[in-house]
Amino acid sequence: MLRDTDRDRYLACLLSPADTRGALAALYAFNAEIARVRDLVKEPLPGEVRLQYWRDLLAGAAHGATAANPVAAGLLQAIARHHLPLKPLLDMVDARVFDLYDDPIGERSALEGYAGETASAVIQLASLVLDGEAAARSADRAGHAGVAQAIAGLLLLMPQHRARGQVYVPSEILAATGLDRDSFLAGQERSRISAAVEAFAGLGLDHLAKARSLGRPDASILPAYLPVSLAGPVLGLARRRGADLFDRSLQPPQWRRQITLLRAALTKRY
């Protein structure tokens, strides 16, 4: 399931110690499941129901046989084996409620909070699976790296979000470039949209630089950061292309992403 829904994190799993791959795969598959709820429903209410299933599971009130859902069973095993805290997992579920609706993200702080509860949380939880002590020393790094990774992901999905009427670009960036939600979605003012995309990508690059300025993560938790190595190229390309990302995908080919992940693993740099 993870291979089909999140190939990059699947490959990062393969570059992780063998005894942690099961727990990492369960964590990443859980993240993929809640991230794609909007893709599986036509209205917010069924999406809310799907997310409630995961809340109930984490609260110990699962419906039906948990073993029937291998992702759920694997997640519970990972939580028990690695003593993962429940609050970040519950916060991940709650953050995904925003995806079900078409409200704009709001201010930069709201975007960073959303990214912190999703991408940053995944990095930190994966780090806990790999090495709890090292993870405790890496929380700030995970926070910044996750924001950079989240922004890169939002840029990749921007054409899809625009078609749905969703805007994840912070209101300050829109206002500074003379745009609002409606004019951004309309896509007519290309120069202003390019400026907004450039600023949005720049915000991601700023967070990536802050993460890297904190030094390399311990080797034991490096696999948790391998997917972050894919963010920099996307952010740089988005800053150059601007509004053209509505028409051309920013996603590098699969072979190039695999080389980037392998290089990050060998050089211990993300």
C-alpha positions in Angstrom: 0.0 0.0 0.0 2.8 2.4 0.9 4.6 1.7 -2.3 1.5 2.6 -4.3 0.5 5.7 -2.3 3.9 7.2 -1.3 6.7 5.8 -3.3 9.3 8.2 -1.9 8.7 7.3 1.7 8.5 3.6 0.6 12.0 3.9 -0.8 13.2 5.7 2.3 11.9 2.7 4.3 14.1 0.4 2.2 17.1 2.6 3.2 16.3 2.3 6.9 17.5 -0.5 9.3 15.6 -3.7 8.7 14.2 -3.9 12.2 12.5 -0.5 11.9 11.0 -0.9 8.4 7.7 -2.4 9.6 7.0 0.4 12.0 8.1 3.1 9.6 6.0 1.6 6.8 3.0 1.6 9.1 3.6 5.2 10.2 4.1 6.4 6.6 1.1 4.4 5.3 -1.1 5.9 8.1 0.1 9.4 7.0 -0.7 8.5 3.3 -4.2 7.3 4.3 -5.3 10.4 6.1 -3.6 12.7 3.5 -5.6 11.2 0.6 -9.0 11.3 2.3 -10.0 14.3 0.2 -9.2 12.3 -2.9 -11.6 9.6 -1.9 -14.7 11.6 -1.0 -16.9 14.0 -2.8 -18.2 15.8 0.3 -16.6 16.8 3.6 -18.9 14.7 5.8 -17.8 11.3 4.5 -14.2 12.5 4.9 -14.9 13.5 8.5 -16.2 10.0 9.1 -13.0 8.4 7.7 -10.9 10.6 9.9 -13.0 9.7 12.9 -12.2 6.1 12.4 -8.5 6.9 13.0 -9.3 9.0 16.1 -11.3 6.1 17.5 -8.5 3.7 16.7 -6.0 5.8 18.5 -8.3 6.3 21.5 -8.8 2.5 21.8 -12.3 2.5 20.5 -11.8 0.9 17.1 -14.8 -0.2 15.1 -14.7 -3.9 14.0 -11.6 -6.1 13.8 -8.5 -4.0 13.7 -6.6 -6.9 12.1 -8.8 -6.4 9.0 -7.0 -3.2 8.3 -3.3 -3.9 8.0 -2.4 -0.2 8.3 -4.3 0.2 11.5 -2.9 -3.1 13.0 0.7 -2.1 12.0 0.3 1.4 13.4 -0.9 0.0 16.8 2.0 -2.4 16.8 4.5 0.5 16.1 2.9 2.6 18.9 3.3 -0.2 21.4 6.8 -1.3 20.4 8.3 2.1 20.1 6.2 3.9 22.8 5.1 6.5 20.3 3.0 9.4 21.8 -0.6 9.5 20.8 -1.1 13.3 20.8 1.0 14.0 17.6 -0.9 11.2 15.8 -4.2 12.6 16.9 -3.0 16.1 15.9 -2.1 14.7 12.4 -5.7 13.5 12.0 -7.2 16.8 13.2 -4.9 18.8 10.8 -6.3 16.8 7.9 -9.8 18.1 8.5 -8.7 21.3 6.9 -8.0 19.5 3.6 -11.7 18.5 3.4 -12.9 22.1 2.9 -12.0 25.0 0.6 -11.2 27.6 3.2 -7.9 29.5 2.5 -5.0 28.6 4.9 -4.9 32.1 6.3 -1.7 33.6 7.8 1.8 32.2 7.6 1.5 30.9 11.2 -1.5 28.8 10.3 0.4 27.2 7.4 3.4 26.5 9.6 1.1 25.0 12.2 -0.5 22.8 9.6 2.9 21.7 8.3 4.2 21.1 11.9 1.3 18.8 12.7 1.6 16.9 9.4 5.1 16.7 7.7 7.1 17.7 10.8 5.3 15.3 13.0 6.0 12.4 10.6 9.7 13.2 10.7 9.8 13.4 14.4 7.7 10.2 14.9 9.9 8.3 12.4 12.9 9.6 14.4 11.4 8.1 17.6 11.1 4.8 15.8 14.7 4.9 14.8 16.3 6.3 18.0 14.3 7.9 20.7 17.3 9.7 22.4 18.5 11.2 19.1 15.0 12.2 18.2 14.7 14.2 21.4 17.7 16.3 20.3 16.3 16.9 16.8 12.8 18.4 17.4 13.7 21.9 16.1 15.3 20.4 13.0 12.3 18.2 12.4 10.1 21.2 12.7 11.8 23.3 10.1 12.5 20.4 7.7 8.8 19.4 7.9 7.7 22.9 6.9 10.0 22.9 3.9 8.8 19.4 2.9 5.2 20.4 3.3 5.5 23.5 1.2 7.3 21.5 -1.5 4.4 19.0 -1.5 1.8 21.8 -1.7 3.6 23.3 -4.7 3.5 19.9 -6.4 -0.2 19.7 -5.7 -1.0 23.3 -6.5 -2.7 22.6 -9.9 -4.9 20.0 -8.2 -5.7 22.3 -5.3 -6.5 25.2 -7.6 -9.0 23.0 -9.5 -10.7 22.3 -6.2 -10.7 25.9 -5.1 -8.1 25.3 -2.3 -5.4 27.9 -1.5 -2.5 27.0 0.8 -0.5 30.1 0.1 -0.5 32.4 3.2 -2.6 35.5 3.1 0.5 37.7 3.7 2.1 36.5 0.5 -1.1 36.9 -1.5 -1.6 40.5 -0.1 2.0 41.4 -0.7 1.7 40.4 -4.4 -1.6 42.2 -4.9 -3.7 39.0 -4.9 -6.5 37.5 -2.9 -8.0 34.0 -2.9 -10.3 34.6 -5.9 -7.7 36.3 -8.1 -5.1 33.6 -7.3 -7.6 30.8 -8.3 -8.6 32.7 -11.4 -5.0 32.4 -12.6 -5.2 35.5 -14.9 -2.6 37.7 -13.3 0.4 35.6 -14.2 3.1 38.0 -13.1 1.5 38.4 -9.6 0.9 34.7 -9.3 4.6 34.1 -10.2 5.6 36.5 -7.5 3.4 34.7 -5.0 4.7 31.3 -6.0 8.3 32.5 -5.8 7.7 33.9 -2.3 6.0 30.7 -1.2 8.8 28.6 -2.5 11.3 31.0 -0.8 9.5 30.4 2.5 10.1 26.7 2.1 13.8 27.3 1.2 14.2 29.5 4.3 12.9 26.7 6.6 15.1 24.2 4.8 18.1 26.4 5.4 17.2 26.8 9.1 17.0 23.0 9.4 20.3 22.5 7.8 21.9 25.2 9.9 21.2 23.1 13.0 23.7 20.5 11.7 23.3 17.0 10.4 20.9 14.7 12.3 22.5 11.8 14.1 23.2 8.9 11.7 20.7 6.8 13.6 17.8 9.0 12.6 19.0 10.1 9.2 16.5 7.8 7.4 13.7 9.9 8.8 15.1 12.9 6.9 15.8 11.2 3.6 12.4 12.3 2.0 13.3 15.9 2.9 16.2 15.7 0.4 13.5 15.8 -2.4 12.1 19.1 -1.2 15.0 21.4 -2.2 14.9 20.6 -6.0 11.1 21.1 -6.0 11.3 24.4 -4.2 14.1 25.7 -6.4 12.3 24.8 -9.6 9.0 26.3 -8.3 10.8 29.6 -7.6 12.1 29.7 -11.2 8.9 28.6 -12.9 6.3 30.7 -11.0 2.9 30.6 -12.5 4.0 28.0 -15.1 3.7 25.3 -12.5 -0.1 25.4 -13.2 0.7 24.0 -16.6 3.9 21.9 -16.1 4.5 19.4 -13.3 7.3 20.2 -10.9 7.8 16.5 -10.0 11.2 15.1 -11.1 11.1 11.7 -12.7 11.1 8.6 -10.5 14.7 7.6 -11.3 16.0 11.1 -10.4 14.1 11.0 -7.1 15.6 7.6 -6.3 19.1 8.8 -7.0 18.5 11.8 -4.8 17.4 9.6 -1.9 20.3 7.3 -2.4 22.8 10.1 -2.5 21.3 11.6 0.7 21.7 8.2 2.4 25.3 7.8 1.3 26.5 11.4 2.0 24.4 11.7 5.1 23.1 15.1 3.9 19.5 15.9 3.1 
